[in-house]
Amino acid sequence: MGGYESTTRMNEPLKKLIEVARAAQQTKGDIEVQRRSFAYGNTHFENSKITREMVDKIADEMPFSGDLSGKAH
């Protein structure tokens, strides 16, 4: 056994996990944690002096609106 057939079978559990993840609803809290993590990761990568505390302070000053449409208001 090898090649395409074994690769397809090995990917079935991954396909199921992806389907479940797509259907999962994130809370506003989940999104906020992800937003701050994204901001920290991208800024810290460019400037190692950026801390999580700095990101939290700014995020507290600029709360997430909850709108994920990507349209400007």
PDB file of N, CA, C and O in Angstrom:
ATOM      1  N   MET A   1       0.854  -1.164   0.000  1.00  0.00           N
ATOM      2  CA  MET A   1       0.000   0.000   0.000  1.00  0.00           C
ATOM      3  C   MET A   1       0.903   1.231   0.000  1.00  0.00           C
ATOM      4  O   MET A   1       1.924   1.258   0.688  1.00  0.00           O
ATOM      5  N   GLY A   2       0.537   2.216  -0.748  1.00  0.00           N
ATOM      6  CA  GLY A   2       1.339   3.430  -0.780  1.00  0.00           C
ATOM      7  C   GLY A   2       0.728   4.415  -1.745  1.00  0.00           C
ATOM      8  O   GLY A   2      -0.348   4.194  -2.299  1.00  0.00           O
ATOM      9  N   GLY A   3       1.434   5.495  -1.930  1.00  0.00           N
ATOM     10  CA  GLY A   3       1.010   6.481  -2.902  1.00  0.00           C
ATOM     11  C   GLY A   3      -0.288   7.181  -2.549  1.00  0.00           C
ATOM     12  O   GLY A   3      -0.569   7.453  -1.382  1.00  0.00           O
ATOM     13  N   TYR A   4      -1.064   7.464  -3.565  1.00  0.00           N
ATOM     14  CA  TYR A   4      -2.285   8.259  -3.444  1.00  0.00           C
ATOM     15  C   TYR A   4      -3.305   7.646  -2.492  1.00  0.00           C
ATOM     16  O   TYR A   4      -3.911   8.356  -1.690  1.00  0.00           O
ATOM     17  N   GLU A   5      -3.497   6.329  -2.578  1.00  0.00           N
ATOM     18  CA  GLU A   5      -4.529   5.675  -1.760  1.00  0.00           C
ATOM     19  C   GLU A   5      -4.261   5.842  -0.262  1.00  0.00           C
ATOM     20  O   GLU A   5      -5.183   6.172   0.484  1.00  0.00           O
ATOM     21  N   SER A   6      -3.036   5.627   0.195  1.00  0.00           N
ATOM     22  CA  SER A   6      -2.743   5.753   1.623  1.00  0.00           C
ATOM     23  C   SER A   6      -2.780   7.212   2.066  1.00  0.00           C
ATOM     24  O   SER A   6      -3.179   7.505   3.193  1.00  0.00           O
ATOM     25  N   THR A   7      -2.369   8.128   1.194  1.00  0.00           N
ATOM     26  CA  THR A   7      -2.411   9.556   1.523  1.00  0.00           C
ATOM     27  C   THR A   7      -3.849  10.003   1.701  1.00  0.00           C
ATOM     28  O   THR A   7      -4.144  10.756   2.629  1.00  0.00           O
ATOM     29  N   THR A   8      -4.744   9.563   0.842  1.00  0.00           N
ATOM     30  CA  THR A   8      -6.151   9.930   0.927  1.00  0.00           C
ATOM     31  C   THR A   8      -6.744   9.430   2.239  1.00  0.00           C
ATOM     32  O   THR A   8      -7.456  10.172   2.915  1.00  0.00           O
ATOM     33  N   ARG A   9      -6.465   8.208   2.603  1.00  0.00           N
ATOM     34  CA  ARG A   9      -7.002   7.646   3.833  1.00  0.00           C
ATOM     35  C   ARG A   9      -6.445   8.353   5.066  1.00  0.00           C
ATOM     36  O   ARG A   9      -7.173   8.566   6.035  1.00  0.00           O
ATOM     37  N   MET A  10      -5.176   8.714   5.041  1.00  0.00           N
ATOM     38  CA  MET A  10      -4.573   9.405   6.175  1.00  0.00           C
ATOM     39  C   MET A  10      -5.183  10.792   6.354  1.00  0.00           C
ATOM     40  O   MET A  10      -5.222  11.305   7.472  1.00  0.00           O
ATOM     41  N   ASN A  11      -5.652  11.397   5.291  1.00  0.00           N
ATOM     42  CA  ASN A  11      -6.193  12.742   5.365  1.00  0.00           C
ATOM     43  C   ASN A  11      -7.647  12.788   5.813  1.00  0.00           C
ATOM     44  O   ASN A  11      -8.157  13.871   6.099  1.00  0.00           O
ATOM     45  N   GLU A  12      -8.323  11.665   5.883  1.00  0.00           N
ATOM     46  CA  GLU A  12      -9.737  11.660   6.293  1.00  0.00           C
ATOM     47  C   GLU A  12      -9.953  12.282   7.675  1.00  0.00           C
ATOM     48  O   GLU A  12     -10.860  13.102   7.824  1.00  0.00           O
ATOM     49  N   PRO A  13      -9.160  11.928   8.692  1.00  0.00           N
ATOM     50  CA  PRO A  13      -9.355  12.574   9.993  1.00  0.00           C
ATOM     51  C   PRO A  13      -9.151  14.094   9.913  1.00  0.00           C
ATOM     52  O   PRO A  13      -9.875  14.854  10.554  1.00  0.00           O
ATOM     53  N   LEU A  14      -8.180  14.521   9.135  1.00  0.00           N
ATOM     54  CA  LEU A  14      -7.940  15.951   8.967  1.00  0.00           C
ATOM     55  C   LEU A  14      -9.129  16.611   8.272  1.00  0.00           C
ATOM     56  O   LEU A  14      -9.541  17.703   8.664  1.00  0.00           O
ATOM     57  N   LYS A  15      -9.678  15.974   7.259  1.00  0.00           N
ATOM     58  CA  LYS A  15     -10.851  16.523   6.559  1.00  0.00           C
ATOM     59  C   LYS A  15     -12.024  16.691   7.526  1.00  0.00           C
ATOM     60  O   LYS A  15     -12.733  17.696   7.472  1.00  0.00           O
ATOM     61  N   LYS A  16     -12.227  15.715   8.405  1.00  0.00           N
ATOM     62  CA  LYS A  16     -13.319  15.793   9.382  1.00  0.00           C
ATOM     63  C   LYS A  16     -13.097  16.945  10.362  1.00  0.00           C
ATOM     64  O   LYS A  16     -14.037  17.660  10.709  1.00  0.00           O
ATOM     65  N   LEU A  17     -11.853  17.120  10.806  1.00  0.00           N
ATOM     66  CA  LEU A  17     -11.545  18.225  11.721  1.00  0.00           C
ATOM     67  C   LEU A  17     -11.794  19.574  11.053  1.00  0.00           C
ATOM     68  O   LEU A  17     -12.304  20.498  11.685  1.00  0.00           O
ATOM     69  N   ILE A  18     -11.437  19.687   9.790  1.00  0.00           N
ATOM     70  CA  ILE A  18     -11.660  20.937   9.058  1.00  0.00           C
ATOM     71  C   ILE A  18     -13.151  21.219   8.934  1.00  0.00           C
ATOM     72  O   ILE A  18     -13.578  22.362   9.100  1.00  0.00           O
ATOM     73  N   GLU A  19     -13.937  20.207   8.649  1.00  0.00           N
ATOM     74  CA  GLU A  19     -15.395  20.380   8.546  1.00  0.00           C
ATOM     75  C   GLU A  19     -15.977  20.869   9.874  1.00  0.00           C
ATOM     76  O   GLU A  19     -16.823  21.764   9.889  1.00  0.00           O
ATOM     77  N   VAL A  20     -15.531  20.292  10.975  1.00  0.00           N
ATOM     78  CA  VAL A  20     -16.019  20.688  12.297  1.00  0.00           C
ATOM     79  C   VAL A  20     -15.602  22.130  12.595  1.00  0.00           C
ATOM     80  O   VAL A  20     -16.397  22.915  13.112  1.00  0.00           O
ATOM     81  N   ALA A  21     -14.360  22.473  12.269  1.00  0.00           N
ATOM     82  CA  ALA A  21     -13.861  23.827  12.526  1.00  0.00           C
ATOM     83  C   ALA A  21     -14.637  24.865  11.724  1.00  0.00           C
ATOM     84  O   ALA A  21     -14.927  25.949  12.232  1.00  0.00           O
ATOM     85  N   ARG A  22     -14.974  24.548  10.492  1.00  0.00           N
ATOM     86  CA  ARG A  22     -15.735  25.487   9.660  1.00  0.00           C
ATOM     87  C   ARG A  22     -17.113  25.761  10.243  1.00  0.00           C
ATOM     88  O   ARG A  22     -17.638  26.865  10.096  1.00  0.00           O
ATOM     89  N   ALA A  23     -17.694  24.790  10.888  1.00  0.00           N
ATOM     90  CA  ALA A  23     -19.045  24.923  11.430  1.00  0.00           C
ATOM     91  C   ALA A  23     -19.049  25.579  12.828  1.00  0.00           C
ATOM     92  O   ALA A  23     -20.094  26.023  13.303  1.00  0.00           O
ATOM     93  N   ALA A  24     -17.895  25.634  13.467  1.00  0.00           N
ATOM     94  CA  ALA A  24     -17.819  26.167  14.831  1.00  0.00           C
ATOM     95  C   ALA A  24     -18.051  27.679  14.827  1.00  0.00           C
ATOM     96  O   ALA A  24     -17.544  28.399  13.967  1.00  0.00           O
ATOM     97  N   GLN A  25     -18.813  28.132  15.790  1.00  0.00           N
ATOM     98  CA  GLN A  25     -19.065  29.562  15.952  1.00  0.00           C
ATOM     99  C   GLN A  25     -18.133  30.106  17.033  1.00  0.00           C
ATOM    100  O   GLN A  25     -18.049  29.549  18.127  1.00  0.00           O
ATOM    101  N   GLN A  26     -17.439  31.191  16.721  1.00  0.00           N
ATOM    102  CA  GLN A  26     -16.565  31.816  17.703  1.00  0.00           C
ATOM    103  C   GLN A  26     -17.345  32.874  18.474  1.00  0.00           C
ATOM    104  O   GLN A  26     -18.181  33.582  17.913  1.00  0.00           O
ATOM    105  N   THR A  27     -17.064  32.965  19.744  1.00  0.00           N
ATOM    106  CA  THR A  27     -17.668  34.018  20.558  1.00  0.00           C
ATOM    107  C   THR A  27     -16.890  35.316  20.315  1.00  0.00           C
ATOM    108  O   THR A  27     -15.803  35.295  19.738  1.00  0.00           O
ATOM    109  N   LYS A  28     -17.455  36.442  20.757  1.00  0.00           N
ATOM    110  CA  LYS A  28     -16.728  37.710  20.664  1.00  0.00           C
ATOM    111  C   LYS A  28     -15.435  37.633  21.460  1.00  0.00           C
ATOM    112  O   LYS A  28     -14.422  38.211  21.064  1.00  0.00           O
ATOM    113  N   GLY A  29     -15.467  36.917  22.588  1.00  0.00           N
ATOM    114  CA  GLY A  29     -14.255  36.743  23.395  1.00  0.00           C
ATOM    115  C   GLY A  29     -13.178  35.977  22.648  1.00  0.00           C
ATOM    116  O   GLY A  29     -12.001  36.335  22.707  1.00  0.00           O
ATOM    117  N   ASP A  30     -13.582  34.911  21.935  1.00  0.00           N
ATOM    118  CA  ASP A  30     -12.632  34.134  21.133  1.00  0.00           C
ATOM    119  C   ASP A  30     -11.990  35.014  20.064  1.00  0.00           C
ATOM    120  O   ASP A  30     -10.781  34.965  19.840  1.00  0.00           O
ATOM    121  N   ILE A  31     -12.828  35.819  19.411  1.00  0.00           N
ATOM    122  CA  ILE A  31     -12.339  36.692  18.342  1.00  0.00           C
ATOM    123  C   ILE A  31     -11.394  37.743  18.901  1.00  0.00           C
ATOM    124  O   ILE A  31     -10.389  38.075  18.273  1.00  0.00           O
ATOM    125  N   GLU A  32     -11.713  38.266  20.081  1.00  0.00           N
ATOM    126  CA  GLU A  32     -10.853  39.283  20.697  1.00  0.00           C
ATOM    127  C   GLU A  32      -9.490  38.701  21.052  1.00  0.00           C
ATOM    128  O   GLU A  32      -8.466  39.348  20.832  1.00  0.00           O
ATOM    129  N   VAL A  33      -9.467  37.504  21.591  1.00  0.00           N
ATOM    130  CA  VAL A  33      -8.193  36.849  21.915  1.00  0.00           C
ATOM    131  C   VAL A  33      -7.380  36.648  20.639  1.00  0.00           C
ATOM    132  O   VAL A  33      -6.173  36.890  20.626  1.00  0.00           O
ATOM    133  N   GLN A  34      -8.030  36.210  19.576  1.00  0.00           N
ATOM    134  CA  GLN A  34      -7.344  35.993  18.310  1.00  0.00           C
ATOM    135  C   GLN A  34      -6.843  37.318  17.728  1.00  0.00           C
ATOM    136  O   GLN A  34      -5.736  37.381  17.193  1.00  0.00           O
ATOM    137  N   ARG A  35      -7.650  38.369  17.830  1.00  0.00           N
ATOM    138  CA  ARG A  35      -7.272  39.696  17.318  1.00  0.00           C
ATOM    139  C   ARG A  35      -6.010  40.198  18.003  1.00  0.00           C
ATOM    140  O   ARG A  35      -5.088  40.688  17.350  1.00  0.00           O
ATOM    141  N   ARG A  36      -5.978  40.071  19.326  1.00  0.00           N
ATOM    142  CA  ARG A  36      -4.813  40.549  20.078  1.00  0.00           C
ATOM    143  C   ARG A  36      -3.577  39.700  19.790  1.00  0.00           C
ATOM    144  O   ARG A  36      -2.468  40.225  19.689  1.00  0.00           O
ATOM    145  N   SER A  37      -3.770  38.407  19.660  1.00  0.00           N
ATOM    146  CA  SER A  37      -2.654  37.521  19.349  1.00  0.00           C
ATOM    147  C   SER A  37      -2.077  37.842  17.969  1.00  0.00           C
ATOM    148  O   SER A  37      -0.859  37.867  17.791  1.00  0.00           O
ATOM    149  N   PHE A  38      -2.948  38.084  17.008  1.00  0.00           N
ATOM    150  CA  PHE A  38      -2.528  38.445  15.660  1.00  0.00           C
ATOM    151  C   PHE A  38      -1.749  39.769  15.687  1.00  0.00           C
ATOM    152  O   PHE A  38      -0.686  39.884  15.077  1.00  0.00           O
ATOM    153  N   ALA A  39      -2.286  40.752  16.392  1.00  0.00           N
ATOM    154  CA  ALA A  39      -1.628  42.058  16.478  1.00  0.00           C
ATOM    155  C   ALA A  39      -0.249  41.920  17.131  1.00  0.00           C
ATOM    156  O   ALA A  39       0.729  42.487  16.646  1.00  0.00           O
ATOM    157  N   TYR A  40      -0.177  41.177  18.214  1.00  0.00           N
ATOM    158  CA  TYR A  40       1.100  40.999  18.904  1.00  0.00           C
ATOM    159  C   TYR A  40       2.093  40.274  18.000  1.00  0.00           C
ATOM    160  O   TYR A  40       3.233  40.712  17.844  1.00  0.00           O
ATOM    161  N   GLY A  41       1.666  39.184  17.417  1.00  0.00           N
ATOM    162  CA  GLY A  41       2.572  38.392  16.581  1.00  0.00           C
ATOM    163  C   GLY A  41       3.147  39.180  15.426  1.00  0.00           C
ATOM    164  O   GLY A  41       4.336  39.077  15.122  1.00  0.00           O
ATOM    165  N   ASN A  42       2.300  39.969  14.780  1.00  0.00           N
ATOM    166  CA  ASN A  42       2.770  40.743  13.631  1.00  0.00           C
ATOM    167  C   ASN A  42       3.629  41.935  14.030  1.00  0.00           C
ATOM    168  O   ASN A  42       4.589  42.257  13.330  1.00  0.00           O
ATOM    169  N   THR A  43       3.311  42.591  15.125  1.00  0.00           N
ATOM    170  CA  THR A  43       4.105  43.747  15.532  1.00  0.00           C
ATOM    171  C   THR A  43       5.407  43.321  16.215  1.00  0.00           C
ATOM    172  O   THR A  43       6.454  43.928  15.994  1.00  0.00           O
ATOM    173  N   HIS A  44       5.338  42.285  17.037  1.00  0.00           N
ATOM    174  CA  HIS A  44       6.538  41.808  17.728  1.00  0.00           C
ATOM    175  C   HIS A  44       7.559  41.269  16.731  1.00  0.00           C
ATOM    176  O   HIS A  44       8.765  41.382  16.951  1.00  0.00           O
ATOM    177  N   PHE A  45       7.088  40.699  15.663  1.00  0.00           N
ATOM    178  CA  PHE A  45       7.969  40.180  14.610  1.00  0.00           C
ATOM    179  C   PHE A  45       8.809  41.313  14.026  1.00  0.00           C
ATOM    180  O   PHE A  45       9.990  41.134  13.728  1.00  0.00           O
ATOM    181  N   GLU A  46       8.190  42.474  13.867  1.00  0.00           N
ATOM    182  CA  GLU A  46       8.877  43.635  13.301  1.00  0.00           C
ATOM    183  C   GLU A  46       9.669  44.419  14.343  1.00  0.00           C
ATOM    184  O   GLU A  46      10.682  45.039  14.020  1.00  0.00           O
ATOM    185  N   ASN A  47       9.203  44.391  15.606  1.00  0.00           N
ATOM    186  CA  ASN A  47       9.839  45.177  16.656  1.00  0.00           C
ATOM    187  C   ASN A  47       9.769  44.386  17.959  1.00  0.00           C
ATOM    188  O   ASN A  47       8.710  44.291  18.579  1.00  0.00           O
ATOM    189  N   SER A  48      10.872  43.835  18.358  1.00  0.00           N
ATOM    190  CA  SER A  48      10.897  42.960  19.544  1.00  0.00           C
ATOM    191  C   SER A  48      10.602  43.704  20.845  1.00  0.00           C
ATOM    192  O   SER A  48      10.419  43.070  21.883  1.00  0.00           O
ATOM    193  N   LYS A  49      10.554  45.029  20.808  1.00  0.00           N
ATOM    194  CA  LYS A  49      10.231  45.794  22.008  1.00  0.00           C
ATOM    195  C   LYS A  49       8.725  45.840  22.283  1.00  0.00           C
ATOM    196  O   LYS A  49       8.308  46.250  23.366  1.00  0.00           O
ATOM    197  N   ILE A  50       7.914  45.426  21.319  1.00  0.00           N
ATOM    198  CA  ILE A  50       6.461  45.382  21.502  1.00  0.00           C
ATOM    199  C   ILE A  50       6.142  44.255  22.479  1.00  0.00           C
ATOM    200  O   ILE A  50       6.638  43.138  22.328  1.00  0.00           O
ATOM    201  N   THR A  51       5.318  44.547  23.475  1.00  0.00           N
ATOM    202  CA  THR A  51       4.925  43.537  24.464  1.00  0.00           C
ATOM    203  C   THR A  51       3.431  43.250  24.360  1.00  0.00           C
ATOM    204  O   THR A  51       2.677  44.028  23.773  1.00  0.00           O
ATOM    205  N   ARG A  52       3.020  42.143  24.926  1.00  0.00           N
ATOM    206  CA  ARG A  52       1.588  41.820  24.971  1.00  0.00           C
ATOM    207  C   ARG A  52       0.827  42.877  25.760  1.00  0.00           C
ATOM    208  O   ARG A  52      -0.313  43.208  25.434  1.00  0.00           O
ATOM    209  N   GLU A  53       1.464  43.399  26.793  1.00  0.00           N
ATOM    210  CA  GLU A  53       0.823  44.438  27.597  1.00  0.00           C
ATOM    211  C   GLU A  53       0.538  45.682  26.753  1.00  0.00           C
ATOM    212  O   GLU A  53      -0.511  46.307  26.907  1.00  0.00           O
ATOM    213  N   MET A  54       1.460  46.039  25.870  1.00  0.00           N
ATOM    214  CA  MET A  54       1.259  47.195  24.988  1.00  0.00           C
ATOM    215  C   MET A  54       0.073  46.938  24.058  1.00  0.00           C
ATOM    216  O   MET A  54      -0.774  47.809  23.861  1.00  0.00           O
ATOM    217  N   VAL A  55       0.027  45.737  23.495  1.00  0.00           N
ATOM    218  CA  VAL A  55      -1.073  45.385  22.595  1.00  0.00           C
ATOM    219  C   VAL A  55      -2.394  45.407  23.357  1.00  0.00           C
ATOM    220  O   VAL A  55      -3.392  45.916  22.847  1.00  0.00           O
ATOM    221  N   ASP A  56      -2.412  44.861  24.569  1.00  0.00           N
ATOM    222  CA  ASP A  56      -3.638  44.865  25.375  1.00  0.00           C
ATOM    223  C   ASP A  56      -4.106  46.287  25.671  1.00  0.00           C
ATOM    224  O   ASP A  56      -5.299  46.581  25.590  1.00  0.00           O
ATOM    225  N   LYS A  57      -3.171  47.166  26.012  1.00  0.00           N
ATOM    226  CA  LYS A  57      -3.527  48.556  26.323  1.00  0.00           C
ATOM    227  C   LYS A  57      -4.174  49.223  25.111  1.00  0.00           C
ATOM    228  O   LYS A  57      -5.213  49.869  25.239  1.00  0.00           O
ATOM    229  N   ILE A  58      -3.569  49.069  23.953  1.00  0.00           N
ATOM    230  CA  ILE A  58      -4.118  49.682  22.736  1.00  0.00           C
ATOM    231  C   ILE A  58      -5.439  49.029  22.357  1.00  0.00           C
ATOM    232  O   ILE A  58      -6.373  49.716  21.944  1.00  0.00           O
ATOM    233  N   ALA A  59      -5.525  47.706  22.493  1.00  0.00           N
ATOM    234  CA  ALA A  59      -6.768  47.003  22.163  1.00  0.00           C
ATOM    235  C   ALA A  59      -7.905  47.457  23.075  1.00  0.00           C
ATOM    236  O   ALA A  59      -9.052  47.557  22.638  1.00  0.00           O
ATOM    237  N   ASP A  60      -7.589  47.731  24.341  1.00  0.00           N
ATOM    238  CA  ASP A  60      -8.607  48.233  25.267  1.00  0.00           C
ATOM    239  C   ASP A  60      -9.101  49.616  24.841  1.00  0.00           C
ATOM    240  O   ASP A  60     -10.268  49.957  25.035  1.00  0.00           O
ATOM    241  N   GLU A  61      -8.199  50.402  24.260  1.00  0.00           N
ATOM    242  CA  GLU A  61      -8.560  51.742  23.784  1.00  0.00           C
ATOM    243  C   GLU A  61      -9.312  51.695  22.449  1.00  0.00           C
ATOM    244  O   GLU A  61     -10.023  52.636  22.099  1.00  0.00           O
ATOM    245  N   MET A  62      -9.148  50.590  21.707  1.00  0.00           N
ATOM    246  CA  MET A  62      -9.792  50.433  20.398  1.00  0.00           C
ATOM    247  C   MET A  62     -10.555  49.120  20.379  1.00  0.00           C
ATOM    248  O   MET A  62     -10.133  48.171  19.717  1.00  0.00           O
ATOM    249  N   PRO A  63     -11.671  49.047  21.092  1.00  0.00           N
ATOM    250  CA  PRO A  63     -12.394  47.771  21.189  1.00  0.00           C
ATOM    251  C   PRO A  63     -12.901  47.298  19.830  1.00  0.00           C
ATOM    252  O   PRO A  63     -13.213  48.090  18.941  1.00  0.00           O
ATOM    253  N   PHE A  64     -12.968  45.995  19.710  1.00  0.00           N
ATOM    254  CA  PHE A  64     -13.471  45.342  18.497  1.00  0.00           C
ATOM    255  C   PHE A  64     -14.968  45.589  18.382  1.00  0.00           C
ATOM    256  O   PHE A  64     -15.707  45.408  19.349  1.00  0.00           O
ATOM    257  N   SER A  65     -15.413  46.000  17.207  1.00  0.00           N
ATOM    258  CA  SER A  65     -16.817  46.327  17.007  1.00  0.00           C
ATOM    259  C   SER A  65     -17.697  45.095  16.880  1.00  0.00           C
ATOM    260  O   SER A  65     -18.916  45.181  17.031  1.00  0.00           O
ATOM    261  N   GLY A  66     -17.089  43.953  16.602  1.00  0.00           N
ATOM    262  CA  GLY A  66     -17.874  42.743  16.379  1.00  0.00           C
ATOM    263  C   GLY A  66     -18.272  42.545  14.945  1.00  0.00           C
ATOM    264  O   GLY A  66     -18.890  41.534  14.611  1.00  0.00           O
ATOM    265  N   ASP A  67     -17.928  43.499  14.071  1.00  0.00           N
ATOM    266  CA  ASP A  67     -18.284  43.426  12.655  1.00  0.00           C
ATOM    267  C   ASP A  67     -17.145  42.764  11.891  1.00  0.00           C
ATOM    268  O   ASP A  67     -16.029  43.283  11.852  1.00  0.00           O
ATOM    269  N   LEU A  68     -17.431  41.620  11.287  1.00  0.00           N
ATOM    270  CA  LEU A  68     -16.415  40.905  10.518  1.00  0.00           C
ATOM    271  C   LEU A  68     -16.641  41.031   9.014  1.00  0.00           C
ATOM    272  O   LEU A  68     -16.042  40.293   8.232  1.00  0.00           O
ATOM    273  N   SER A  69     -17.496  41.955   8.609  1.00  0.00           N
ATOM    274  CA  SER A  69     -17.826  42.077   7.177  1.00  0.00           C
ATOM    275  C   SER A  69     -16.680  42.650   6.354  1.00  0.00           C
ATOM    276  O   SER A  69     -16.613  42.441   5.143  1.00  0.00           O
ATOM    277  N   GLY A  70     -15.779  43.375   7.016  1.00  0.00           N
ATOM    278  CA  GLY A  70     -14.678  43.987   6.294  1.00  0.00           C
ATOM    279  C   GLY A  70     -15.035  45.300   5.647  1.00  0.00           C
ATOM    280  O   GLY A  70     -14.180  45.920   5.013  1.00  0.00           O
ATOM    281  N   LYS A  71     -16.280  45.751   5.784  1.00  0.00           N
ATOM    282  CA  LYS A  71     -16.734  47.009   5.203  1.00  0.00           C
ATOM    283  C   LYS A  71     -16.501  48.138   6.190  1.00  0.00           C
ATOM    284  O   LYS A  71     -16.721  47.989   7.392  1.00  0.00           O
ATOM    285  N   ALA A  72     -16.053  49.268   5.665  1.00  0.00           N
ATOM    286  CA  ALA A  72     -15.856  50.438   6.512  1.00  0.00           C
ATOM    287  C   ALA A  72     -17.200  51.044   6.868  1.00  0.00           C
ATOM    288  O   ALA A  72     -18.142  50.997   6.078  1.00  0.00           O
ATOM    289  N   HIS A  73     -17.283  51.614   8.064  1.00  0.00           N
ATOM    290  CA  HIS A  73     -18.539  52.225   8.517  1.00  0.00           C
ATOM    291  C   HIS A  73     -18.448  53.718   8.462  1.00  0.00           C
ATOM    292  O   HIS A  73     -19.408  54.408   8.804  1.00  0.00           O
TER     293      HIS A  73
END
